[in-house]
Amino acid sequence: MDETILLGRGKQILEMPRAVWEGHLAQIPQHDNPRLKFMTDAHHQVRYLVVRELVNRQRPIEPGFISQALGMPLAGVISILEELERELLFLVRNEQGAVAWAYPVTVEPTPHRLLFHSGEHLYAA
């Protein structure tokens, strides 16, 4: 698995390697952002996967795909998705339960079109 995150800077979406984003996270005291305290490593893994796969697959990401890709039980993935959506932080699911929006990208049309260096087109959330 490619361990990068997507970072919005102006009109660009940049890929940040794991070593860089882990370094940034290590410098941020956890107590400074109480909104993120509920997130476990599994929450972060799910969020990073759905952002990347929305770009790669260009369609909503089903819980079963997330479960298989991360080797997590489906019930656990669904629980994590519910928490991330309930906290209004990172994602929104469609009526079928698939992730259609994961900050900073969405497969739902918005006025903000993105073009990635690899050729993918998507929308900014």
C-alpha positions in Angstrom: 0.0 0.0 0.0 1.3 3.4 -0.9 1.4 5.3 2.3 0.8 8.9 1.3 -1.8 11.5 2.1 -3.3 14.2 -0.1 -2.8 17.7 1.1 -4.6 20.7 -0.4 -2.5 23.8 -1.1 -4.3 26.5 -3.0 -5.5 24.9 -6.2 -3.2 21.9 -5.9 -3.5 18.6 -4.2 -0.1 17.3 -3.2 1.0 13.9 -2.1 2.9 13.7 1.2 4.9 10.6 2.0 4.3 8.8 5.3 7.6 9.8 6.8 6.8 13.5 6.3 3.2 13.4 7.6 4.2 11.2 10.6 6.9 13.8 11.4 4.3 16.6 11.3 1.9 14.6 13.5 4.6 13.9 16.0 5.1 17.6 16.5 1.5 18.2 17.4 0.5 17.6 21.0 -2.7 15.5 21.1 -4.3 17.7 23.7 -4.3 20.6 21.2 -7.0 19.1 19.1 -9.6 17.4 21.3 -11.9 16.8 18.3 -9.4 14.1 17.1 -9.0 12.2 20.5 -11.6 9.6 19.5 -9.6 8.5 16.5 -7.6 5.3 16.8 -4.9 4.1 14.3 -7.7 2.1 12.6 -9.8 5.4 12.2 -6.8 7.0 10.5 -6.2 3.9 8.3 -9.8 3.9 7.1 -9.7 7.7 6.4 -6.4 7.6 4.5 -7.6 4.6 2.4 -10.9 6.1 1.4 -9.3 9.4 0.4 -6.8 7.6 -1.8 -9.3 5.2 -3.3 -11.8 7.9 -4.1 -9.1 9.4 -6.3 -8.0 6.0 -7.7 -11.4 4.4 -8.3 -13.5 7.6 -9.1 -16.6 6.1 -7.4 -17.9 5.6 -3.9 -15.9 3.2 -1.7 -17.9 0.4 -0.2 -17.3 -0.8 3.4 -16.6 -4.3 2.1 -13.7 -3.0 -0.1 -12.3 -1.1 3.0 -12.6 -4.2 5.1 -10.8 -6.4 2.6 -8.1 -3.8 1.8 -7.2 -3.2 5.4 -7.8 -6.7 6.7 -10.4 -5.4 9.2 -13.7 -7.0 10.2 -16.6 -5.5 8.2 -18.5 -4.7 11.4 -15.5 -2.8 12.7 -15.2 -0.8 9.4 -18.8 0.1 9.5 -18.5 1.3 13.1 -15.5 3.4 12.2 -17.3 4.9 9.2 -20.3 5.7 11.4 -18.0 7.5 14.0 -16.1 9.5 11.3 -19.4 10.6 9.8 -21.1 11.3 13.1 -18.2 13.5 14.2 -18.7 15.6 11.0 -15.0 15.6 10.4 -13.9 13.6 7.5 -16.5 11.7 5.5 -20.0 11.3 4.2 -21.6 8.1 3.0 -24.3 7.7 0.3 -27.6 6.0 0.7 -26.0 2.6 0.0 -23.4 3.1 2.9 -20.4 3.7 0.6 -18.1 6.6 1.2 -18.8 9.3 -1.4 -17.0 12.2 0.3 -13.8 12.1 2.3 -12.1 15.4 2.9 -10.6 16.9 0.8 -12.2 15.0 -2.2 -15.6 13.8 -3.3 -17.0 11.9 -6.2 -20.1 14.0 -6.0 -20.1 17.0 -8.4 -19.1 20.3 -6.8 -18.0 23.6 -8.4 -14.4 22.6 -7.6 -12.9 20.3 -10.2 -9.5 18.7 -9.5 -7.0 17.3 -12.0 -4.3 15.1 -10.6 -0.8 14.8 -12.1 -1.6 11.1 -12.8 -4.6 12.1 -14.9 -7.5 11.5 -12.5 -10.3 14.0 -12.4 -12.3 14.5 -9.2 -14.0 17.2 -7.2 -12.8 19.0 -4.1 -15.1 18.7 -1.1 
